[in-house]
Each structure stands twice: as structure tokens, then as C-alpha cells.
Amino acid sequence: MVVCPECESDIDLEVDEVEEGEVVSCPECGTDFEVVTVEPLELSKIEEEEEEEEEEEEESEDGDYS
Ligand SMILES: [Zn+2]
């Protein structure tokens, strides 16, 4: 039994059935994890591609209003 690093729910995962590099997802929070190592089992959260570029464009055009 593996505990989800994100929500600490039990992930129904058989250690014997996973391989390194395999992707598992938590049924509870839906987070995807990649199996980093199997001995001991270590999961790495897969960050979703963040294509949203948060460009903080300051619209305050501070010109010379003096
Ligand atoms: Zn979870």
C-alpha cells in the first residue's frame, strides 16, 4: 500500500506490479506520480505543463505627467 504524497490517501498500488518510470495516479486527488524508484517505492509528482505565462504587465503607464 502506498500513501499519496499529496492527499495522504491510500493508493491501491501493488509494489510488485510497478516499474521505474511508470506513471500512477491517485484516485483520490487525481495527481499523477512517476515511480522514481521501486526499492523503496518513491513517487514523484508530475507537474502538469504550465503553459500559462503569467506576464505581469503593469498597465500603469507612469509617464511624465508632471
Ligand atoms: Zn492523492
N, CA, C, O and the ligand as a Tripos MOL2 file, in Angstrom:
@<TRIPOS>MOLECULE
protein
  265   263    67     0     0
PROTEIN
NO_CHARGES

@<TRIPOS>ATOM
      1 N           0.8480   -1.2010    0.0000 N.3       1 MET1
      2 CA          0.0000    0.0000    0.0000 C.3       1 MET1
      3 C           0.8760    1.2410    0.0000 C.2       1 MET1
      4 O           1.8750    1.3330    0.7130 O.2       1 MET1
      5 N           0.4740    2.1660   -0.8060 N.am      2 VAL2
      6 CA          1.2400    3.3970   -0.9210 C.3       2 VAL2
      7 C           0.3600    4.5700   -0.5070 C.2       2 VAL2
      8 O          -0.8410    4.5950   -0.7730 O.2       2 VAL2
      9 N           0.9660    5.5040    0.1280 N.am      3 VAL3
     10 CA          0.2170    6.6880    0.5330 C.3       3 VAL3
     11 C           0.5360    7.8360   -0.4170 C.2       3 VAL3
     12 O           1.6960    8.1320   -0.7020 O.2       3 VAL3
     13 N          -0.5020    8.4550   -0.8840 N.am      4 CYS4
     14 CA         -0.3380    9.5770   -1.7930 C.3       4 CYS4
     15 C           0.3680   10.7260   -1.0840 C.2       4 CYS4
     16 O          -0.0780   11.1810   -0.0310 O.2       4 CYS4
     17 N           1.4580   11.1870   -1.6580 N.am      5 PRO5
     18 CA          2.1840   12.3060   -1.0390 C.3       5 PRO5
     19 C           1.3680   13.5890   -1.0120 C.2       5 PRO5
     20 O           1.6330   14.4930   -0.2190 O.2       5 PRO5
     21 N           0.3990   13.6530   -1.8660 N.am      6 GLU6
     22 CA         -0.3850   14.8770   -1.9570 C.3       6 GLU6
     23 C          -1.5250   14.9320   -0.9540 C.2       6 GLU6
     24 O          -1.6490   15.8870   -0.1880 O.2       6 GLU6
     25 N          -2.3520   13.9000   -0.9680 N.am      7 CYS7
     26 CA         -3.5320   13.9540   -0.1110 C.3       7 CYS7
     27 C          -3.4990   12.8930    0.9750 C.2       7 CYS7
     28 O          -4.4210   12.7880    1.7840 O.2       7 CYS7
     29 N          -2.4350   12.1130    0.9850 N.am      8 GLU8
     30 CA         -2.2480   11.1010    2.0120 C.3       8 GLU8
     31 C          -3.3170   10.0230    1.9950 C.2       8 GLU8
     32 O          -3.5580    9.3510    2.9980 O.2       8 GLU8
     33 N          -3.9490    9.8700    0.8530 N.am      9 SER9
     34 CA         -4.8800    8.7660    0.7170 C.3       9 SER9
     35 C          -4.1130    7.5200    0.3210 C.2       9 SER9
     36 O          -3.0000    7.5890   -0.1990 O.2       9 SER9
     37 N          -4.7170    6.4100    0.5730 N.am     10 ASP10
     38 CA         -4.0730    5.1750    0.1750 C.3      10 ASP10
     39 C          -4.2500    4.9480   -1.3170 C.2      10 ASP10
     40 O          -5.3690    4.9450   -1.8300 O.2      10 ASP10
     41 N          -3.1520    4.7630   -1.9920 N.am     11 ILE11
     42 CA         -3.2220    4.4420   -3.4160 C.3      11 ILE11
     43 C          -3.1470    2.9310   -3.5450 C.2      11 ILE11
     44 O          -2.2350    2.2800   -3.0340 O.2      11 ILE11
     45 N          -4.1250    2.4050   -4.2370 N.am     12 ASP12
     46 CA         -4.1570    0.9620   -4.4030 C.3      12 ASP12
     47 C          -3.1000    0.5490   -5.4100 C.2      12 ASP12
     48 O          -3.3640    0.4200   -6.6060 O.2      12 ASP12
     49 N          -1.9220    0.3490   -4.9050 N.am     13 LEU13
     50 CA         -0.7940    0.0960   -5.7930 C.3      13 LEU13
     51 C           0.0050   -1.0900   -5.2680 C.2      13 LEU13
     52 O           0.4500   -1.1170   -4.1210 O.2      13 LEU13
     53 N           0.1640   -2.0350   -6.1220 N.am     14 GLU14
     54 CA          0.9660   -3.1800   -5.7320 C.3      14 GLU14
     55 C           2.4140   -2.8940   -6.0870 C.2      14 GLU14
     56 O           2.7630   -2.6980   -7.2510 O.2      14 GLU14
     57 N           3.2320   -2.8760   -5.0760 N.am     15 VAL15
     58 CA          4.6440   -2.5560   -5.2890 C.3      15 VAL15
     59 C           5.2730   -3.5320   -6.2730 C.2      15 VAL15
     60 O           6.1830   -3.1850   -7.0260 O.2      15 VAL15
     61 N           4.7760   -4.7410   -6.2480 N.am     16 ASP16
     62 CA          5.3480   -5.7470   -7.1350 C.3      16 ASP16
     63 C           4.9880   -5.5160   -8.5970 C.2      16 ASP16
     64 O           5.5840   -6.0940   -9.5050 O.2      16 ASP16
     65 N           4.0040   -4.6630   -8.7940 N.am     17 GLU17
     66 CA          3.4960   -4.5150  -10.1580 C.3      17 GLU17
     67 C           3.9070   -3.2170  -10.8370 C.2      17 GLU17
     68 O           3.5310   -2.9490  -11.9780 O.2      17 GLU17
     69 N           4.6670   -2.4340  -10.1320 N.am     18 VAL18
     70 CA          5.0820   -1.1750  -10.7430 C.3      18 VAL18
     71 C           6.5450   -1.2420  -11.1480 C.2      18 VAL18
     72 O           7.3410   -1.9970  -10.5890 O.2      18 VAL18
     73 N           6.8590   -0.4400  -12.1210 N.am     19 GLU19
     74 CA          8.2380   -0.3720  -12.5810 C.3      19 GLU19
     75 C           8.7050    1.0760  -12.4960 C.2      19 GLU19
     76 O           7.9080    2.0120  -12.4440 O.2      19 GLU19
     77 N           9.9940    1.2190  -12.4850 N.am     20 GLU20
     78 CA         10.5280    2.5700  -12.5030 C.3      20 GLU20
     79 C          10.0790    3.2830  -13.7740 C.2      20 GLU20
     80 O          10.1100    2.7190  -14.8670 O.2      20 GLU20
     81 N           9.6740    4.4970  -13.6080 N.am     21 GLY21
     82 CA          9.2440    5.2720  -14.7590 C.3      21 GLY21
     83 C           7.7660    5.1510  -15.0400 C.2      21 GLY21
     84 O           7.2140    5.8750  -15.8690 O.2      21 GLY21
     85 N           7.1300    4.2280  -14.3420 N.am     22 GLU22
     86 CA          5.7040    4.0660  -14.5440 C.3      22 GLU22
     87 C           4.9510    5.2320  -13.9100 C.2      22 GLU22
     88 O           5.3650    5.8020  -12.9010 O.2      22 GLU22
     89 N           3.8530    5.5530  -14.5320 N.am     23 VAL23
     90 CA          3.0600    6.6580  -14.0220 C.3      23 VAL23
     91 C           1.8050    6.1180  -13.3530 C.2      23 VAL23
     92 O           1.0380    5.3540  -13.9400 O.2      23 VAL23
     93 N           1.6270    6.5280  -12.1410 N.am     24 VAL24
     94 CA          0.4250    6.1450  -11.4210 C.3      24 VAL24
     95 C          -0.3090    7.4110  -11.0190 C.2      24 VAL24
     96 O           0.2920    8.4700  -10.8400 O.2      24 VAL24
     97 N          -1.5890    7.2830  -10.8860 N.am     25 SER25
     98 CA         -2.3340    8.4580  -10.4690 C.3      25 SER25
     99 C          -3.1720    8.1320   -9.2490 C.2      25 SER25
    100 O          -3.6960    7.0280   -9.0940 O.2      25 SER25
    101 N          -3.2740    9.1040   -8.4160 N.am     26 CYS26
    102 CA         -4.0400    8.9320   -7.1920 C.3      26 CYS26
    103 C          -5.5220    9.0130   -7.5200 C.2      26 CYS26
    104 O          -5.9790    9.9850   -8.1210 O.2      26 CYS26
    105 N          -6.2610    8.0060   -7.1300 N.am     27 PRO27
    106 CA         -7.7000    8.0250   -7.4180 C.3      27 PRO27
    107 C          -8.4410    9.0730   -6.5950 C.2      27 PRO27
    108 O          -9.5760    9.4380   -6.8980 O.2      27 PRO27
    109 N          -7.7990    9.5260   -5.5900 N.am     28 GLU28
    110 CA         -8.4680   10.4620   -4.6900 C.3      28 GLU28
    111 C          -8.3340   11.9030   -5.1580 C.2      28 GLU28
    112 O          -9.3240   12.6280   -5.2570 O.2      28 GLU28
    113 N          -7.1110   12.3100   -5.4430 N.am     29 CYS29
    114 CA         -6.9020   13.7090   -5.8180 C.3      29 CYS29
    115 C          -6.5330   13.8510   -7.2890 C.2      29 CYS29
    116 O          -6.4620   14.9620   -7.8130 O.2      29 CYS29
    117 N          -6.2990   12.7280   -7.9470 N.am     30 GLY30
    118 CA         -6.0520   12.7680   -9.3850 C.3      30 GLY30
    119 C          -4.6530   13.1900   -9.7670 C.2      30 GLY30
    120 O          -4.3540   13.3820  -10.9460 O.2      30 GLY30
    121 N          -3.8120   13.3310   -8.7940 N.am     31 THR31
    122 CA         -2.4460   13.7310   -9.0900 C.3      31 THR31
    123 C          -1.6690   12.5720   -9.6980 C.2      31 THR31
    124 O          -1.7580   11.4340   -9.2370 O.2      31 THR31
    125 N          -0.9180   12.8770  -10.7260 N.am     32 ASP32
    126 CA         -0.1110   11.8440  -11.3570 C.3      32 ASP32
    127 C           1.2720   11.7990  -10.7270 C.2      32 ASP32
    128 O           1.8800   12.8230  -10.4180 O.2      32 ASP32
    129 N           1.7340   10.5940  -10.5540 N.am     33 PHE33
    130 CA          3.0650   10.4170   -9.9890 C.3      33 PHE33
    131 C           3.8650    9.4630  -10.8530 C.2      33 PHE33
    132 O           3.3390    8.4950  -11.4040 O.2      33 PHE33
    133 N           5.1350    9.7580  -10.9540 N.am     34 GLU34
    134 CA          6.0200    8.8480  -11.6430 C.3      34 GLU34
    135 C           6.7830    8.0460  -10.6060 C.2      34 GLU34
    136 O           7.2430    8.5770   -9.5960 O.2      34 GLU34
    137 N           6.9040    6.7790  -10.8740 N.am     35 VAL35
    138 CA          7.6530    5.9280   -9.9640 C.3      35 VAL35
    139 C           9.1400    6.1840  -10.1840 C.2      35 VAL35
    140 O           9.7020    5.8520  -11.2270 O.2      35 VAL35
    141 N           9.7460    6.7740   -9.1900 N.am     36 VAL36
    142 CA         11.1670    7.1020   -9.3020 C.3      36 VAL36
    143 C          11.9980    5.8580   -9.0220 C.2      36 VAL36
    144 O          12.8470    5.4450   -9.8110 O.2      36 VAL36
    145 N          11.7140    5.2930   -7.8760 N.am     37 THR37
    146 CA         12.3910    4.0530   -7.5300 C.3      37 THR37
    147 C          11.3580    3.0940   -6.9500 C.2      37 THR37
    148 O          10.3360    3.5090   -6.4030 O.2      37 THR37
    149 N          11.6420    1.8260   -7.0800 N.am     38 VAL38
    150 CA         10.6990    0.8450   -6.5480 C.3      38 VAL38
    151 C          11.1880    0.2440   -5.2300 C.2      38 VAL38
    152 O          10.4290   -0.3800   -4.4890 O.2      38 VAL38
    153 N          12.4460    0.4460   -4.9690 N.am     39 GLU39
    154 CA         13.0110   -0.1220   -3.7500 C.3      39 GLU39
    155 C          13.9110    0.8700   -3.0530 C.2      39 GLU39
    156 O          15.1050    0.9160   -3.3520 O.2      39 GLU39
    157 N          13.4010    1.6520   -2.1540 N.am     40 PRO40
    158 CA         11.9830    1.6810   -1.7350 C.3      40 PRO40
    159 C          11.1410    2.4540   -2.7390 C.2      40 PRO40
    160 O          11.6560    3.2140   -3.5600 O.2      40 PRO40
    161 N           9.8850    2.2490   -2.6550 N.am     41 LEU41
    162 CA          8.9970    2.9190   -3.5910 C.3      41 LEU41
    163 C           8.9790    4.4240   -3.3350 C.2      41 LEU41
    164 O           8.6850    4.9060   -2.2410 O.2      41 LEU41
    165 N           9.3060    5.1180   -4.3870 N.am     42 GLU42
    166 CA          9.3050    6.5710   -4.2620 C.3      42 GLU42
    167 C           8.5660    7.1790   -5.4310 C.2      42 GLU42
    168 O           8.8290    6.8650   -6.5920 O.2      42 GLU42
    169 N           7.6530    8.0400   -5.1080 N.am     43 LEU43
    170 CA          6.8470    8.6570   -6.1510 C.3      43 LEU43
    171 C           7.2250   10.1070   -6.3170 C.2      43 LEU43
    172 O           7.5330   10.8060   -5.3510 O.2      43 LEU43
    173 N           7.1960   10.5430   -7.5530 N.am     44 SER44
    174 CA          7.4890   11.9370   -7.8340 C.3      44 SER44
    175 C           6.2990   12.5430   -8.5420 C.2      44 SER44
    176 O           5.8350   12.0380   -9.5650 O.2      44 SER44
    177 N           5.8270   13.6060   -7.9940 N.am     45 LYS45
    178 CA          4.6670   14.2520   -8.5820 C.3      45 LYS45
    179 C           5.0060   14.7990   -9.9590 C.2      45 LYS45
    180 O           6.0410   15.4320  -10.1670 O.2      45 LYS45
    181 N           4.1090   14.5350  -10.8810 N.am     46 ILE46
    182 CA          4.3120   15.0490  -12.2250 C.3      46 ILE46
    183 C           3.5710   16.3730  -12.3510 C.2      46 ILE46
    184 O           2.3450   16.4510  -12.2680 O.2      46 ILE46
    185 N           4.3490   17.3690  -12.5490 N.am     47 GLU47
    186 CA          3.7420   18.6850  -12.7060 C.3      47 GLU47
    187 C           3.1290   18.7940  -14.0890 C.2      47 GLU47
    188 O           3.7520   18.4470  -15.0930 O.2      47 GLU47
    189 N           1.9280   19.2700  -14.1220 N.am     48 GLU48
    190 CA          1.3100   19.4800  -15.4230 C.3      48 GLU48
    191 C           1.9810   20.6480  -16.1190 C.2      48 GLU48
    192 O           2.4620   21.5950  -15.4970 O.2      48 GLU48
    193 N           1.9890   20.5390  -17.4080 N.am     49 GLU49
    194 CA          2.6460   21.5960  -18.1550 C.3      49 GLU49
    195 C           1.9160   22.9130  -17.9570 C.2      49 GLU49
    196 O           0.7280   23.0640  -18.2440 O.2      49 GLU49
    197 N           2.6630   23.8130  -17.4710 N.am     50 GLU50
    198 CA          2.0610   25.1150  -17.2570 C.3      50 GLU50
    199 C           2.3970   26.0130  -18.4360 C.2      50 GLU50
    200 O           3.4730   26.6010  -18.5340 O.2      50 GLU50
    201 N           1.4300   26.0820  -19.3090 N.am     51 GLU51
    202 CA          1.6910   26.9000  -20.4890 C.3      51 GLU51
    203 C           1.2050   28.3260  -20.2960 C.2      51 GLU51
    204 O           1.4100   29.2140  -21.1230 O.2      51 GLU51
    205 N           0.5620   28.4880  -19.1780 N.am     52 GLU52
    206 CA          0.0630   29.8300  -18.9250 C.3      52 GLU52
    207 C           1.2030   30.7260  -18.4640 C.2      52 GLU52
    208 O           1.7250   30.5980  -17.3560 O.2      52 GLU52
    209 N           1.5470   31.5920  -19.3140 N.am     53 GLU53
    210 CA          2.5960   32.5220  -18.9440 C.3      53 GLU53
    211 C           1.9720   33.7400  -18.2880 C.2      53 GLU53
    212 O           1.2950   34.5580  -18.9110 O.2      53 GLU53
    213 N           2.2310   33.8080  -17.0440 N.am     54 GLU54
    214 CA          1.6550   34.9340  -16.3340 C.3      54 GLU54
    215 C           2.5400   36.1550  -16.4850 C.2      54 GLU54
    216 O           3.4200   36.4360  -15.6720 O.2      54 GLU54
    217 N           2.2750   36.8380  -17.5240 N.am     55 GLU55
    218 CA          3.0530   38.0530  -17.7290 C.3      55 GLU55
    219 C           2.3940   39.1990  -16.9840 C.2      55 GLU55
    220 O           1.2980   39.6550  -17.3100 O.2      55 GLU55
    221 N           3.0840   39.6170  -16.0170 N.am     56 GLU56
    222 CA          2.5200   40.7120  -15.2390 C.3      56 GLU56
    223 C           2.8190   42.0410  -15.9170 C.2      56 GLU56
    224 O           3.8030   42.7250  -15.6350 O.2      56 GLU56
    225 N           1.9360   42.3520  -16.8020 N.am     57 GLU57
    226 CA          2.1370   43.6220  -17.4870 C.3      57 GLU57
    227 C           1.4950   44.7380  -16.6790 C.2      57 GLU57
    228 O           0.2740   44.8240  -16.5460 O.2      57 GLU57
    229 N           2.3030   45.5280  -16.1840 N.am     58 GLU58
    230 CA          1.7630   46.6470  -15.4290 C.3      58 GLU58
    231 C           1.1890   47.6680  -16.4010 C.2      58 GLU58
    232 O           1.8790   48.2580  -17.2320 O.2      58 GLU58
    233 N          -0.0810   47.8310  -16.2460 N.am     59 GLU59
    234 CA         -0.7410   48.7410  -17.1770 C.3      59 GLU59
    235 C          -0.6640   50.1900  -16.7270 C.2      59 GLU59
    236 O          -1.0880   51.1150  -17.4190 O.2      59 GLU59
    237 N          -0.1220   50.3360  -15.5770 N.am     60 SER60
    238 CA          0.0310   51.7100  -15.1170 C.3      60 SER60
    239 C           1.2140   52.3340  -15.8590 C.2      60 SER60
    240 O           2.3830   52.1100  -15.5450 O.2      60 SER60
    241 N           0.8520   53.1010  -16.8230 N.am     61 GLU61
    242 CA          1.9040   53.7190  -17.6090 C.3      61 GLU61
    243 C           2.3560   55.0140  -16.9170 C.2      61 GLU61
    244 O           1.7780   56.0900  -17.0690 O.2      61 GLU61
    245 N           3.3850   54.8310  -16.1810 N.am     62 ASP62
    246 CA          3.8610   56.0100  -15.4700 C.3      62 ASP62
    247 C           4.7210   56.8840  -16.3760 C.2      62 ASP62
    248 O           5.9490   56.7950  -16.4140 O.2      62 ASP62
    249 N           4.0300   57.6950  -17.0680 N.am     63 GLY63
    250 CA          4.7710   58.5980  -17.9190 C.3      63 GLY63
    251 C           5.1100   59.8580  -17.1460 C.2      63 GLY63
    252 O           4.9220   59.9420  -15.9320 O.2      63 GLY63
    253 N           5.5820   60.7660  -17.8330 N.am     64 ASP64
    254 CA          5.8890   62.0250  -17.1570 C.3      64 ASP64
    255 C           4.6660   62.9210  -17.1840 C.2      64 ASP64
    256 O           4.4200   63.6480  -18.1470 O.2      64 ASP64
    257 N           3.9280   62.8500  -16.1270 N.am     65 TYR65
    258 CA          2.7380   63.6760  -16.0540 C.3      65 TYR65
    259 C           3.0010   64.9610  -15.2780 C.2      65 TYR65
    260 O           2.0750   65.6480  -14.8470 O.2      65 TYR65
    261 N           4.1950   65.2480  -15.1210 N.am     66 SER66
    262 CA          4.4950   66.4230  -14.2990 C.3      66 SER66
    263 C           4.1450   67.7230  -15.0150 C.2      66 SER66
    264 O           4.3360   68.8040  -14.4590 O.2      66 SER66
    265 ZN         -3.8770   11.8730   -3.7060 Zn       67 ZN67
@<TRIPOS>BOND
     1     1     2 1
     2     2     3 1
     3     3     4 2
     4     3     5 am
     5     5     6 1
     6     6     7 1
     7     7     8 2
     8     7     9 am
     9     9    10 1
    10    10    11 1
    11    11    12 2
    12    11    13 am
    13    13    14 1
    14    14    15 1
    15    15    16 2
    16    15    17 am
    17    17    18 1
    18    18    19 1
    19    19    20 2
    20    19    21 am
    21    21    22 1
    22    22    23 1
    23    23    24 2
    24    23    25 am
    25    25    26 1
    26    26    27 1
    27    27    28 2
    28    27    29 am
    29    29    30 1
    30    30    31 1
    31    31    32 2
    32    31    33 am
    33    33    34 1
    34    34    35 1
    35    35    36 2
    36    35    37 am
    37    37    38 1
    38    38    39 1
    39    39    40 2
    40    39    41 am
    41    41    42 1
    42    42    43 1
    43    43    44 2
    44    43    45 am
    45    45    46 1
    46    46    47 1
    47    47    48 2
    48    47    49 am
    49    49    50 1
    50    50    51 1
    51    51    52 2
    52    51    53 am
    53    53    54 1
    54    54    55 1
    55    55    56 2
    56    55    57 am
    57    57    58 1
    58    58    59 1
    59    59    60 2
    60    59    61 am
    61    61    62 1
    62    62    63 1
    63    63    64 2
    64    63    65 am
    65    65    66 1
    66    66    67 1
    67    67    68 2
    68    67    69 am
    69    69    70 1
    70    70    71 1
    71    71    72 2
    72    71    73 am
    73    73    74 1
    74    74    75 1
    75    75    76 2
    76    75    77 am
    77    77    78 1
    78    78    79 1
    79    79    80 2
    80    79    81 am
    81    81    82 1
    82    82    83 1
    83    83    84 2
    84    83    85 am
    85    85    86 1
    86    86    87 1
    87    87    88 2
    88    87    89 am
    89    89    90 1
    90    90    91 1
    91    91    92 2
    92    91    93 am
    93    93    94 1
    94    94    95 1
    95    95    96 2
    96    95    97 am
    97    97    98 1
    98    98    99 1
    99    99   100 2
   100    99   101 am
   101   101   102 1
   102   102   103 1
   103   103   104 2
   104   103   105 am
   105   105   106 1
   106   106   107 1
   107   107   108 2
   108   107   109 am
   109   109   110 1
   110   110   111 1
   111   111   112 2
   112   111   113 am
   113   113   114 1
   114   114   115 1
   115   115   116 2
   116   115   117 am
   117   117   118 1
   118   118   119 1
   119   119   120 2
   120   119   121 am
   121   121   122 1
   122   122   123 1
   123   123   124 2
   124   123   125 am
   125   125   126 1
   126   126   127 1
   127   127   128 2
   128   127   129 am
   129   129   130 1
   130   130   131 1
   131   131   132 2
   132   131   133 am
   133   133   134 1
   134   134   135 1
   135   135   136 2
   136   135   137 am
   137   137   138 1
   138   138   139 1
   139   139   140 2
   140   139   141 am
   141   141   142 1
   142   142   143 1
   143   143   144 2
   144   143   145 am
   145   145   146 1
   146   146   147 1
   147   147   148 2
   148   147   149 am
   149   149   150 1
   150   150   151 1
   151   151   152 2
   152   151   153 am
   153   153   154 1
   154   154   155 1
   155   155   156 2
   156   155   157 am
   157   157   158 1
   158   158   159 1
   159   159   160 2
   160   159   161 am
   161   161   162 1
   162   162   163 1
   163   163   164 2
   164   163   165 am
   165   165   166 1
   166   166   167 1
   167   167   168 2
   168   167   169 am
   169   169   170 1
   170   170   171 1
   171   171   172 2
   172   171   173 am
   173   173   174 1
   174   174   175 1
   175   175   176 2
   176   175   177 am
   177   177   178 1
   178   178   179 1
   179   179   180 2
   180   179   181 am
   181   181   182 1
   182   182   183 1
   183   183   184 2
   184   183   185 am
   185   185   186 1
   186   186   187 1
   187   187   188 2
   188   187   189 am
   189   189   190 1
   190   190   191 1
   191   191   192 2
   192   191   193 am
   193   193   194 1
   194   194   195 1
   195   195   196 2
   196   195   197 am
   197   197   198 1
   198   198   199 1
   199   199   200 2
   200   199   201 am
   201   201   202 1
   202   202   203 1
   203   203   204 2
   204   203   205 am
   205   205   206 1
   206   206   207 1
   207   207   208 2
   208   207   209 am
   209   209   210 1
   210   210   211 1
   211   211   212 2
   212   211   213 am
   213   213   214 1
   214   214   215 1
   215   215   216 2
   216   215   217 am
   217   217   218 1
   218   218   219 1
   219   219   220 2
   220   219   221 am
   221   221   222 1
   222   222   223 1
   223   223   224 2
   224   223   225 am
   225   225   226 1
   226   226   227 1
   227   227   228 2
   228   227   229 am
   229   229   230 1
   230   230   231 1
   231   231   232 2
   232   231   233 am
   233   233   234 1
   234   234   235 1
   235   235   236 2
   236   235   237 am
   237   237   238 1
   238   238   239 1
   239   239   240 2
   240   239   241 am
   241   241   242 1
   242   242   243 1
   243   243   244 2
   244   243   245 am
   245   245   246 1
   246   246   247 1
   247   247   248 2
   248   247   249 am
   249   249   250 1
   250   250   251 1
   251   251   252 2
   252   251   253 am
   253   253   254 1
   254   254   255 1
   255   255   256 2
   256   255   257 am
   257   257   258 1
   258   258   259 1
   259   259   260 2
   260   259   261 am
   261   261   262 1
   262   262   263 1
   263   263   264 2
@<TRIPOS>SUBSTRUCTURE
     1 MET1         2 RESIDUE 1 A MET
     2 VAL2         6 RESIDUE 1 A VAL
     3 VAL3        10 RESIDUE 1 A VAL
     4 CYS4        14 RESIDUE 1 A CYS
     5 PRO5        18 RESIDUE 1 A PRO
     6 GLU6        22 RESIDUE 1 A GLU
     7 CYS7        26 RESIDUE 1 A CYS
     8 GLU8        30 RESIDUE 1 A GLU
     9 SER9        34 RESIDUE 1 A SER
    10 ASP10       38 RESIDUE 1 A ASP
    11 ILE11       42 RESIDUE 1 A ILE
    12 ASP12       46 RESIDUE 1 A ASP
    13 LEU13       50 RESIDUE 1 A LEU
    14 GLU14       54 RESIDUE 1 A GLU
    15 VAL15       58 RESIDUE 1 A VAL
    16 ASP16       62 RESIDUE 1 A ASP
    17 GLU17       66 RESIDUE 1 A GLU
    18 VAL18       70 RESIDUE 1 A VAL
    19 GLU19       74 RESIDUE 1 A GLU
    20 GLU20       78 RESIDUE 1 A GLU
    21 GLY21       82 RESIDUE 1 A GLY
    22 GLU22       86 RESIDUE 1 A GLU
    23 VAL23       90 RESIDUE 1 A VAL
    24 VAL24       94 RESIDUE 1 A VAL
    25 SER25       98 RESIDUE 1 A SER
    26 CYS26      102 RESIDUE 1 A CYS
    27 PRO27      106 RESIDUE 1 A PRO
    28 GLU28      110 RESIDUE 1 A GLU
    29 CYS29      114 RESIDUE 1 A CYS
    30 GLY30      118 RESIDUE 1 A GLY
    31 THR31      122 RESIDUE 1 A THR
    32 ASP32      126 RESIDUE 1 A ASP
    33 PHE33      130 RESIDUE 1 A PHE
    34 GLU34      134 RESIDUE 1 A GLU
    35 VAL35      138 RESIDUE 1 A VAL
    36 VAL36      142 RESIDUE 1 A VAL
    37 THR37      146 RESIDUE 1 A THR
    38 VAL38      150 RESIDUE 1 A VAL
    39 GLU39      154 RESIDUE 1 A GLU
    40 PRO40      158 RESIDUE 1 A PRO
    41 LEU41      162 RESIDUE 1 A LEU
    42 GLU42      166 RESIDUE 1 A GLU
    43 LEU43      170 RESIDUE 1 A LEU
    44 SER44      174 RESIDUE 1 A SER
    45 LYS45      178 RESIDUE 1 A LYS
    46 ILE46      182 RESIDUE 1 A ILE
    47 GLU47      186 RESIDUE 1 A GLU
    48 GLU48      190 RESIDUE 1 A GLU
    49 GLU49      194 RESIDUE 1 A GLU
    50 GLU50      198 RESIDUE 1 A GLU
    51 GLU51      202 RESIDUE 1 A GLU
    52 GLU52      206 RESIDUE 1 A GLU
    53 GLU53      210 RESIDUE 1 A GLU
    54 GLU54      214 RESIDUE 1 A GLU
    55 GLU55      218 RESIDUE 1 A GLU
    56 GLU56      222 RESIDUE 1 A GLU
    57 GLU57      226 RESIDUE 1 A GLU
    58 GLU58      230 RESIDUE 1 A GLU
    59 GLU59      234 RESIDUE 1 A GLU
    60 SER60      238 RESIDUE 1 A SER
    61 GLU61      242 RESIDUE 1 A GLU
    62 ASP62      246 RESIDUE 1 A ASP
    63 GLY63      250 RESIDUE 1 A GLY
    64 ASP64      254 RESIDUE 1 A ASP
    65 TYR65      258 RESIDUE 1 A TYR
    66 SER66      262 RESIDUE 1 A SER
    67 ZN67       265 GROUP 0 **** ****
